[in-house]
Structures are given as structure tokens and as C-alpha cells.
Amino acid sequence: MQEYALEYADYWFSLPHPLQTAGGCWIVRAGQNEAKPNYMVGPKVINQTSIHWILQGKVRVSSNNRTIGLSKGDLFCLFPKQTYTYETIHESDEKPLKMVWLAMEGNQLPYLTAQLGLTTDIFWLQEIVNSEVANALRSILEAVSQPEKDALQEQSLLYDLFWKMNKASTRLAPTRKANWLDDVKDYLDLHATEHIRIEDAARLVGVHRSHLFASFRKKYGVSPQQYLQKIRLTKGASLLRETVLSVTEIALSLGYPELYSFTRSFTKYFGVSPSSYREKMNGLNW
């Protein structure tokens, strides 16, 4: 590492490949350092999202009127256009602060940081650097330090790092999103014509099936099964009106195992059989 006034450090600056900018997240610059006792950065702002992983020592970080002391295994995230300051916490028996950082851009970054639970108010995570995360960081630094860069490899390693951090974060502090019922509804909307079970949706959001059932019914006025049926049959009615697909083709396209079960459900829901519904609608259109 090269010596600077406040640290020993390596820096790598990237010009992203079109493959990377066509995606949602890419590295702008990367670095690693060993801080001197008087190490301090800021107050300043940056235009990218920069995550710093602490490999050794302690650091005090201030941003958005909050200050937190962090140590080995923790990370902090600097969000764009937020003022921040960070400095080493130097104690006589404390090892020097060592960090690795990646500054990134891309439209996916707000989603990636939010999935980790990082916000401008809670801009740190503790005990996140396990062996998997540390190995992922080493692999990225090795890739970005090469004179001939492989954009596809770099992207693969970056997403692998976020995946491993997400695993570590979930294991340390499993939490349920406040809007988990909306996620269940979106899941049912997306997969309504496929062979899904309510148990699959419950597993997705981490709740028991009975709790999902009661909560969903309270919020939306119908059970999850009734909601699925409504989506399928409403779509079926639309296909009967707007296409020349046979009733059997529509039944199978909606996820029904055969014609009879679709006809029975459709007739019970709309009061007429699929064939009669089509004839009635065609007559109205005429």
C-alpha cells in the first residue's frame, strides 16, 4: 500500500463497461487502507453509495445527526449527498483501523441497501463480515486491481457479495417487513395461473399459514384462496370475451388441471357456464 498523510492505502478507479451501466449496479472505485492514529475523513459529501467494511480496529462515523462507534466485522454505508465524517478510535492497545470500501452507482442500489436494512438514518450493520463476506471482498479487490478487467466477472462478484451479506444480515436479525401482506398479494397476482400454494406465500414472508390466512382476510376481505380464484376467473372471463381460445385452452392456461374444474368454478362464480358467458358477451358485442 502507498503511504498518504493519514493512511496507507490502495485505490482503484473504474470506467464502467456498457455491460455494467446497462445493469443496475456497478463499482466506480474501490480501496483498502490501514489508518494512522490521526485518521479522519470529512465532513464531506459524495455522489455515489459507498460501503466500508471494517476488518480491524475501531471507527467513529457521523452522518445525518447520528454518531456510531463501529469495530471489526461491522460496516457503514455513505449515501449520496449526505454529509458524513469518520475517524479512527485510537486506543493504546488497539490495532490500527483497516477497511475495505466500494463506491457504487446504479438504479438497483437503493433496493440492495434497503434489503440489508440500511437507510440514511441507520447507515451501519454490525457483525456482518463473516468468512463468506470477507472472501467475497478479497475476490472483488483482486478483480478490480487487474490491469485487464473482466466486466462480467466483476458484476458476478459484486452481486455475490450482496447475496452473502444479505444471508449474514438475515441470520443475525431476522425481521418481517411492515408491508408483508402487500408482498403476499403481489406474489399471488404474479403467479395466480401457476401451481402455487398458500404455504408457498407464507414461506416467502416468514409467517405461519394460519396467520397469513387471518391477516389477509382481515385486510382484503377475502381469503387468499378466494383471491386467487377471483384473479383466475376474472382472467378467464376476459379471455372468453377477447379471444377465440377454446374453453379447454383457457382452463389449462389459467392453471386448472382440466376443463371440468374450471367450468364448475366459473359457473359458481358468474352464475353461467363459460360457453354461455361467451355466447352472451358475443351477443352483446354484436
C-alpha positions in Angstrom: 0.0 0.0 0.0 1.1 3.6 -0.7 1.7 6.0 2.2 -0.5 9.1 2.5 -0.8 11.8 5.2 -3.4 9.9 7.2 -3.2 6.3 6.0 -1.6 3.6 4.0 -3.9 2.7 1.1 -4.6 1.3 -2.3 -7.1 2.9 -4.6 -8.6 1.6 -7.8 -10.8 3.8 -10.1 -13.1 2.2 -12.7 -14.6 3.3 -16.0 -17.6 1.0 -16.2 -18.2 -1.2 -19.2 -21.5 -0.7 -21.1 -22.5 -4.1 -19.9 -22.3 -2.8 -16.3 -24.1 0.5 -16.9 -26.9 -1.4 -18.7 -27.5 -3.2 -15.5 -28.4 -1.8 -12.1 -25.3 -1.6 -10.0 -21.6 -1.2 -10.7 -18.3 -0.2 -9.0 -16.9 3.3 -9.5 -13.9 3.0 -7.2 -12.6 0.6 -4.6 -9.9 0.7 -2.0 -8.3 -0.7 1.1 -6.4 1.0 3.9 -4.6 0.9 7.2 -5.3 4.1 9.1 -2.7 6.2 11.0 -3.6 7.3 14.6 -4.8 10.8 13.4 -7.0 9.4 10.6 -10.1 11.4 9.9 -12.3 11.9 6.7 -14.8 14.7 6.3 -17.1 16.4 6.8 -17.9 16.0 3.1 -20.4 14.5 0.7 -20.1 12.1 -2.3 -22.3 11.4 -5.3 -22.2 7.6 -5.0 -23.2 5.0 -2.5 -20.1 3.8 -0.7 -19.9 0.9 1.7 -17.0 0.5 4.1 -16.2 -2.9 5.7 -14.1 -2.8 8.9 -11.5 -5.6 9.0 -9.6 -4.4 12.1 -9.7 -1.7 14.7 -12.5 0.8 15.5 -14.0 3.8 13.8 -16.5 6.5 14.7 -18.9 7.5 12.0 -21.2 10.6 12.0 -24.0 11.3 9.4 -27.5 12.8 9.4 -27.0 13.9 13.0 -26.2 10.4 14.3 -22.9 9.1 15.5 -22.0 5.4 15.9 -18.8 3.6 17.1 -18.1 0.5 15.0 -15.4 -2.2 15.1 -14.1 -5.3 13.3 -16.8 -7.1 11.4 -19.1 -4.1 11.1 -19.8 -1.9 8.0 -21.1 1.6 7.4 -22.8 3.0 4.2 -22.3 6.5 2.9 -25.4 7.6 0.9 -25.2 10.1 -1.9 -25.3 13.8 -1.0 -25.4 13.0 2.7 -22.8 14.8 4.9 -20.5 12.4 6.8 -17.4 12.2 8.9 -15.5 9.2 10.1 -12.4 8.9 12.2 -10.4 6.2 13.9 -11.0 5.5 17.6 -7.4 5.1 18.7 -6.6 3.4 22.0 -3.2 2.5 23.2 -3.8 -1.2 22.9 -6.0 -1.1 19.8 -4.8 -2.4 16.5 -4.8 0.1 13.6 -8.1 0.6 11.7 -8.2 -1.4 8.5 -11.1 -1.1 6.0 -12.1 -2.1 2.5 -14.6 0.1 0.6 -16.6 0.1 -2.7 -18.2 3.2 -4.1 -21.0 2.2 -6.5 -23.7 3.7 -8.8 -26.8 2.2 -10.4 -30.6 2.2 -10.0 -30.6 -1.1 -8.1 -28.5 0.3 -5.2 -31.5 1.7 -3.2 -33.0 -1.8 -3.4 -29.8 -3.6 -2.5 -29.1 -1.4 0.5 -32.7 -1.4 1.6 -32.7 -5.2 1.5 -29.8 -5.1 4.0 -31.8 -2.7 6.2 -29.5 0.2 5.5 -31.0 3.7 5.4 -29.7 7.3 5.8 -30.7 7.0 9.5 -29.5 3.5 10.2 -26.4 3.5 8.0 -24.5 0.7 9.7 -24.6 -3.0 10.2 -22.8 -4.9 12.9 -21.1 -8.3 12.8 -21.8 -8.6 9.1 -18.3 -9.6 7.9 -18.2 -13.3 8.3 -15.8 -15.6 6.4 -18.0 -15.7 3.3 -18.3 -11.9 3.1 -14.5 -11.5 3.7 -13.7 -13.9 0.9 -16.1 -12.1 -1.4 -14.4 -8.8 -0.7 -11.0 -10.3 -1.4 -12.2 -11.6 -4.7 -13.6 -8.2 -5.7 -10.4 -6.4 -4.8 -8.4 -8.9 -6.8 -10.7 -8.4 -9.8 -10.7 -4.6 -9.8 -6.9 -4.5 -9.3 -6.2 -6.3 -12.6 -5.0 -4.2 -15.5 -7.3 -6.1 -17.9 -10.7 -6.1 -16.3 -13.5 -8.6 -16.9 -16.8 -6.7 -16.6 -18.9 -9.9 -16.4 -16.7 -11.4 -13.7 -16.8 -8.1 -11.7 -20.6 -8.0 -11.9 -20.9 -11.6 -10.8 -18.6 -11.0 -7.8 -20.5 -7.8 -6.8 -23.9 -9.5 -6.7 -22.3 -12.5 -4.9 -21.1 -10.1 -2.2 -24.6 -8.6 -1.7 -26.1 -12.1 -1.6 -23.7 -13.2 1.1 -24.2 -10.0 3.1 -27.9 -10.5 2.8 -27.6 -14.0 4.1 -25.5 -12.8 7.0 -27.8 -9.9 7.8 -30.9 -12.2 7.8 -29.3 -14.7 10.0 -28.3 -12.1 12.5 -31.5 -10.1 12.7 -34.5 -11.8 11.0 -37.2 -9.2 10.7 -40.5 -9.1 8.9 -41.3 -6.2 6.6 -44.2 -4.0 7.7 -45.9 -4.4 4.3 -45.6 -8.2 4.1 -49.3 -8.6 3.2 -48.8 -6.4 0.1 -45.9 -8.8 -0.8 -48.3 -11.7 -0.5 -50.8 -10.0 -2.7 -48.2 -9.2 -5.3 -47.0 -12.8 -5.2 -50.5 -14.1 -5.8 -51.1 -11.6 -8.6 -47.9 -12.6 -10.3 -48.2 -16.4 -10.0 -52.0 -16.8 -10.0 -52.1 -19.0 -13.1 -49.3 -21.3 -11.8 -49.4 -24.2 -9.4 -48.7 -22.3 -6.2 -49.9 -23.0 -2.7 -50.8 -20.6 0.1 -48.0 -22.3 2.0 -45.5 -21.0 -0.6 -46.7 -17.4 0.0 -46.4 -17.9 3.8 -42.9 -19.3 3.5 -42.0 -16.3 1.3 -42.8 -13.8 4.0 -41.9 -15.9 7.0 -45.3 -16.4 8.7 -47.5 -19.4 9.6 -50.2 -20.3 7.1 -53.0 -19.7 9.5 -51.6 -16.2 10.4 -51.4 -15.3 6.8 -55.0 -16.5 6.2 -56.4 -14.5 9.0 -54.4 -11.3 8.3 -55.1 -11.5 4.5 -58.8 -11.9 5.1 -58.9 -9.0 7.6 -57.1 -6.6 5.2 -58.6 -7.6 1.8 -62.0 -9.1 2.8 -61.4 -12.5 1.2 -59.2 -15.5 2.0 -56.0 -16.0 -0.1 -57.7 -18.9 -1.9 -60.7 -16.8 -2.8 -58.4 -14.0 -4.0 -56.6 -16.5 -6.2 -59.8 -17.8 -7.6 -61.0 -14.3 -8.3 -57.9 -13.5 -10.3 -58.1 -16.7 -12.3 -61.8 -16.4 -13.1 -61.7 -12.7 -13.9 -58.9 -13.5 -16.3 -60.9 -16.4 -17.7 -63.9 -14.1 -18.4 -61.5 -11.7 -20.2 -60.1 -14.5 -22.4 -63.7 -15.7 -23.2 -64.6 -12.2 -24.3 -61.5 -11.2 -26.1 -60.0 -14.3 -27.7 -61.1 -17.3 -29.7 -59.3 -19.8 -27.5 -61.3 -22.8 -26.7 -62.7 -23.2 -23.2 -60.3 -26.1 -22.6 -57.3 -24.0 -23.7 -58.5 -21.2 -21.3 -58.9 -23.6 -18.4 -55.4 -25.0 -18.8 -53.9 -21.5 -19.4 -55.4 -20.4 -16.1 -53.8 -23.3 -14.1 -56.8 -25.6 -13.8 -56.0 -29.2 -14.2 -58.8 -29.9 -16.6 -62.0 -28.4 -18.2 -64.5 -29.7 -15.6 -62.9 -27.9 -12.6 -62.8 -24.6 -14.4 -66.3 -24.9 -15.7 -67.6 -25.7 -12.2 -65.7 -22.8 -10.6 -66.7 -20.4 -13.3 -70.4 -21.3 -13.2 -70.5 -21.0 -9.4 -68.7 -17.6 -9.6 -70.6 -15.9 -12.5 -73.8 -17.9 -12.5 -73.4 -19.1 -16.0 -71.1 -21.7 -17.7 -68.1 -20.4 -19.7 -69.7 -21.3 -23.0 -72.9 -19.5 -22.1 -70.9 -16.5 -20.9 -69.1 -16.3 -24.2 -72.3 -16.6 -26.2 -73.9 -13.8 -24.1 -70.9 -11.5 -24.4 -70.7 -12.1 -28.2 -74.4 -11.3 -28.4 -73.9 -8.0 -26.6 -70.9 -7.1 -28.8 -73.0 -7.9 -31.9 
